[in-house]
C-alpha cells in the first residue's frame, strides 16, 4: 500500500512538473519594475579625495526579452539606480544590462536566476567637485514570478558590480506578446 501511494505521488509530481514547464508563455516580453538600490563606494580619487559611501535610493528599470521556453530566456534593459546622497556626496549611476535567464516553472509560479553583465555610467559629486566613472561589469540576480497567462508579476534581487557594489530590490510586471 505504501509503495503504491509513493508511486502515485511521484507520478502526480512528474505530471505536474512536465505540464507546468509549458506554463510560461513563449515569445517577446516587456516589463518594468520599481524598487530600491543600495550603492557602496569607497575610494581615494585625486579630484574628490577620500570618501566612504553606502546609501540607498529609489530605483527603476525597463526591460524586454525573448522567452524561448518556460526554462530559458534572454533579457536586456535600462536601469536607473537613483541619485543617493549623504553629507555632500551624491552618486548618480545608470546602465544597460543583458542577462541569460533560467527558470523553473512550478505551476503559476516561476523561480528564476539570471547571469550577465551591465554597462554603467556614474557621476560622483563631492561638494563642488565632480567626477565620472563607467565600465562593463558582471551582474546577476534571483527572482520569483507569478504568471497569469501573458501577464506576470515579479519580484527580484540583483547584484550589479557597479562602483564597489550595488544591490537592487524591485517589484514589477511583464507582458508576453
N, C-alpha and C positions, 0 to 999 in steps of 0.2 A: 504494500500500500504506500509506504514512504517513498519507494523508488518511483512509483507511478506518479505521485504528487510532484516529486522533484523533476521528473521528465516533463510533465505537463507545464510546470512553472518555467523551466528552461525553454521549452518550445514557445510559450507565450512571450517571454522576454526576447527571444530571437525574432519572432514575428513582429513584435513592436519595434525593435531596433531596425529591422530592414524596411518597414513601412515608414518609420519616422525619418530615415535617411533621405527619403524622397520628399519630405515635408517642406523644405526650403524652396521657394520659387527660384528658378534659374533665370539668368539674364542680367541686363544692366540695372543698376540701382543707384539711387541718390539719397543723401541724408544730411542731417545737420544735428549738432549736439552743443549743449551749453554746460558749463561747469566751472571748475576752478583749476588753476595751475599754481604749483609751488615751485619757485625758482631759487636755485642756490648758485652763488657766485662768490668766490674768494679770489683775491688777486692783488698783485702789485703791478700797476700799469705806470709807465713813465709819465703819461699825461695826467692820470687820475690819482696816483698814489696808492696806498694800501687801503683795501676795503674788504668787508665781510658782509654778504647779503644773503638773507634767507627769508623770503616773503612770498605771499600768495595774492592772487587777484582773479577776477572774473576772466574766464577764457571761453572761446567758442571755436567751432570748426565746421566746415562744409566739406563733403566728400562724395565720392562716387566710385563705382567699381563694377566688376562683372562677376557674377556668381556662376561658376562652372557646374557645381553640384551642391548638395547640402553640406559637402565636406570641404570644398576648396573655392577660394575667391581671390581676386586681386583688387586692391583698393588704394586710391590716392586722394589727396585733398589739401586744402589750405587750412592752416592752424594759426589762430591769433591767441597768444599766451598772455594777453593783458598788458598792463603797464604798472606793475607793482612798484611802490616806492617806500623808502624808510630813511629818515634822518638826512634828507637832502640827496639821497641816491635814488635814481629812477632807472629801471631797465625795461625796454620795450621790444620783446622778441616776437617774431612770427616766422612761419616757414611753410614749405611744401613737402608733403610726405608721400611715401609709396610703400605698401605692405603686401606681403603674401599672407592670406588669412586662411586658417584651417579651423573647421568647426566640427562639433559633434552634436547632431540633432537628437533631441530627446523629446519627441512629441512636438508640442508647440514651443518648447524652449530649446535654444541652441547655445552651447558653451563654445566660445571661440578664443583662439590665440592668434596674435599677429606679430610678424617679424619683418623688419625692413629698415628704411633709412629716412632721414629728414635733411633737406637743405634749409638752413635757417639763417636769419639775419637779425642782429640785435643792436639797438642804440643804447648806450650806457651814459647817463648824465650824473655827475657828482658835482654839486654846486653849480658853478658857471662853466665847468669843463665837460666836454663831450668826447666820446669815443664810439667807434663802431666795430663790430666783430661779426664774422659769418663763418659758415662751414657746412660740410656734409658729414653727418654722424649717424650712428646706429639708433634705432628706435624699436620698441616692442610694446605689447600690451596683451591684456586678457579682458574678456567681457562676457556678458550674458545677454541674450536677445530673446524676446518674447514675440513670436510670429503670429500674425493674424492674416493669413493669405499673403497678399503682396505687401502688406504694411507690417512693420515691426518696430517695437520699442527696444532700445538697447541702453545698457549701462556698461561703462568700461573704465579701466585704469590703464594709463600708458606711461611708459618711461621714455623720455626723449633725452638724448645725450647733448642737450643744448646748454651752453655755458658749462657750469660744473655739474649740472644735473637738473632735470625738470620732471616733475610728476604732474600728470593731467588727469583729472577725475571728471567724467562727463555723463550726462543722460541725454538721449536723443532719439531720433526716429529715422527710419528708412522706408523707401517705397521702391519696389521692384517693378520694372516695365516689361 
